[in-house]
C-alpha cells in the first residue's frame, strides 16, 4: 500500500467516524434520523472494511468498537466524587408542599428566588460517566453512592452514549444518569427469551440492571439499552451552566440524551399540575417511570440549601401511587405448603398491571378472606404495592352478583382428605398429615432448592412424577434413586437421568445450616437455621437440644424453639434424619465465621433499589453479621427499601438504627467507621 493510499484511508476513516457518530446522535438521542437503515449500514460496513485492512486506524472511539470485546473477569471498584446520594421519597402532595415550605424557611425567604424543575423518575440502573478531553474514560454503577462498579466496557456498547463528545466539551466532564430499556424493546426481548426457553424478566429495570452487569460486553451490545442523563456531576477546564435546566440543555448539545426534554420548569403550582399530567399518561411513557424528581433549578441555591447526612435538601423524589386495577375472582383454590399450611389463592380474570399480567393473588389465610368478605364471582380491586407483590385491596360491592356465596374454608386437606387443624390464633390452618402428597412434594422442592441442598435437574415437574409414581416419599428417598427409575419417567432421557444422579451424589455432604433449613421445620427459616448451626455446631447436638437451650440462642423465640425440638425428637423428624443418615447424607459441622460485622444483626424490609434480598443478606453473612426475622431491641440495623411496611414503624419506636441501601453498602465497605 502506498503512502497516498494510506493517507486516503485515514481521511476517509475519520470522515466515516464523524458521519456515523452524527447519525447515531440523530437516531438514538434526537429521534430524527436523516438516512435509511440501509444507507447507515453501508457507511458502517465501509468503515469496518478500512479498519480490517488498516489496524493502525482503529481507535477506541470508533463506532465499530461498540460491539463489545473480550469477556471480563469481574468489575473493579470505583470511588465517586462527589457521591451519588439517594433522594428522600415523598408520596403525597401535602408532603411536597411541606418540603417546599422547608426550602423557604431554610433560606429565610417568602418566595423561592429560583424556579423548580421536575423530571420523570426513570426506573433503571443509575450510572456515572466520565469524559476526559471529550472521550469516554469511565462508566460506573451507583453502588453504595460512594463506591460503584467499573462497567465501562459494557456502557461503551450503548448507542445513546457518546464515545466522543461534540465540540465545546470541557477538559473533564462527569455526568450522572440512568441505564434503561424502553418498554417496546423490553417486550420484544422478553418474547425472544421465552421463545428460546431462556429466563424472562419481570420488568425493564431488572433486565437493564442484569444486562449492564454481564461479564460479556457482546451480550450487552446485543440488547437495546439507552442512557438518559439526569444531572451534572463535576466540570473541570470549562465553565458550567448556572442552573440545572441549562446544564441539561448544554449536555444535549454535547451529544447526550437527557431527561430534561420531558421535564417542567416553573413555580410549585406549575409543577403540581405537570405531575398530574405525567401520572395520567404514565402507561404511555416509553420508559418505565415510578415518579418524578423535583429540584431547585439554581446551582447557587442548591449549594446554599446543602445536604443532610444521606440526601440533598434541594431535591425530592415524588413517587407515584401504588398501581391498582379491577378484575373478577373466577375461583378460590387452596394450596398446601411443605409445613402443611393451607393457603387460599384467588384465581382472577387475567389483568395487566405495572407491566405484568396477573391471574393469581394470594388471600393469605381464612381470616383475610373473612376481612375482605370476598366471594367467587366478586369484582375486586388489586394493587401492586411498590410495583412488586399483587394483593386484593377490597371487594367492589357494586359488582357483587345476587347469587354470590360466601366462601367456606375447607375442613379437610384438599389433597389427602385429612381433617385440618387450627393454631390457637385461628389464623393458620394446617394439614397434620406428614405423608400428605402435597406436603411431600413441597418439602422435596424446598429440600433440593438452591439455598438448601442445591440439586440441579430436580425441578417441580420431575418431583411431581416421582411423588405421584410412589418412587419418592421423603427427601431421603432421593438418594436411593437409580438410573432405571429416572430414565423411565416422561421426558427424561439417558443423559438427563445421569446428570440428575450425578447431582444427587454430589449433594450428600452439605453444611449443617443448609440441612436444617432443608428439613422444612416450621418457624426455622434460613436465618434461624444458621443461628442454630452456629450455636450447636453438630447435628447430634441439635438433636439432643432442649427447648430452653434453643431459646437461649440470640434471636430465637419460643415458637422456633418448640418447632425445632418437636421435629428433632418427634417420630416423623427422627425417621427422616435416620433415613438421610442411612443414605449417606452428612451434615458438615458449622465453623465460627467471624468478620468485621460479627455481633451485628440485620433485618431487611421493602424492595432495595439495586440488590436482591438474597444478595444483601449474603453480604451481611460474608462479613460475619447475622440476620433476624423480626424487629426487636436485639436488632442492630433495619435496612429499608421501597414499601417497607410495619417493620419501619416498630424499629423507629424501639430506636433501632435504620439504613437505606446506600448507607447499608457504605457500612459494608467500611464496617469499622461510624455511620
Secondary structure as UniProt FT lines:
FT   HELIX           3..24
FT   HELIX           25..29
FT   HELIX           37..53
FT   HELIX           55..57
FT   TURN            60..61
FT   HELIX           63..67
FT   STRAND          77..79
FT   STRAND          89..90
FT   HELIX           93..107
FT   STRAND          116..122
FT   STRAND          125..132
FT   TURN            133..134
FT   STRAND          135..141
FT   TURN            143..144
FT   STRAND          147..150
FT   HELIX           152..155
FT   TURN            156..157
FT   TURN            159..160
FT   TURN            167..168
FT   STRAND          172..180
FT   HELIX           183..195
FT   TURN            196..197
FT   HELIX           204..212
FT   HELIX           217..221
FT   STRAND          226..236
FT   HELIX           244..254
FT   HELIX           260..262
FT   STRAND          264..266
FT   HELIX           268..280
FT   HELIX           282..284
FT   STRAND          289..296
FT   HELIX           299..305
FT   TURN            313..314
FT   STRAND          315..319
FT   STRAND          323..336
FT   TURN            338..339
FT   STRAND          341..353
FT   TURN            354..355
FT   STRAND          356..362
FT   HELIX           366..372
FT   TURN            376..377
FT   STRAND          379..385
FT   TURN            386..388
FT   STRAND          389..395
FT   HELIX           397..399
FT   TURN            402..403
FT   TURN            414..416
FT   STRAND          419..422
FT   TURN            424..425
FT   STRAND          429..431
FT   TURN            434..435
FT   HELIX           437..447
FT   TURN            450..453
FT   TURN            456..457
FT   HELIX           460..468
FT   TURN            469..470
FT   HELIX           475..480
FT   HELIX           483..487
FT   TURN            490..491
FT   HELIX           494..506
FT   STRAND          509..511
FT   HELIX           512..518
FT   TURN            519..520
FT   TURN            522..523
FT   HELIX           526..536
FT   HELIX           539..544
FT   HELIX           547..551
FT   TURN            554..555
FT   HELIX           558..569
FT   HELIX           571..582
FT   TURN            583..584
FT   STRAND          586..588
FT   TURN            596..599
FT   STRAND          601..605
FT   HELIX           613..622
FT   TURN            623..624
FT   STRAND          626..627
FT   TURN            633..634
FT   STRAND          637..640
FT   HELIX           646..654
FT   STRAND          657..659
FT   HELIX           661..669
FT   TURN            670..672
//
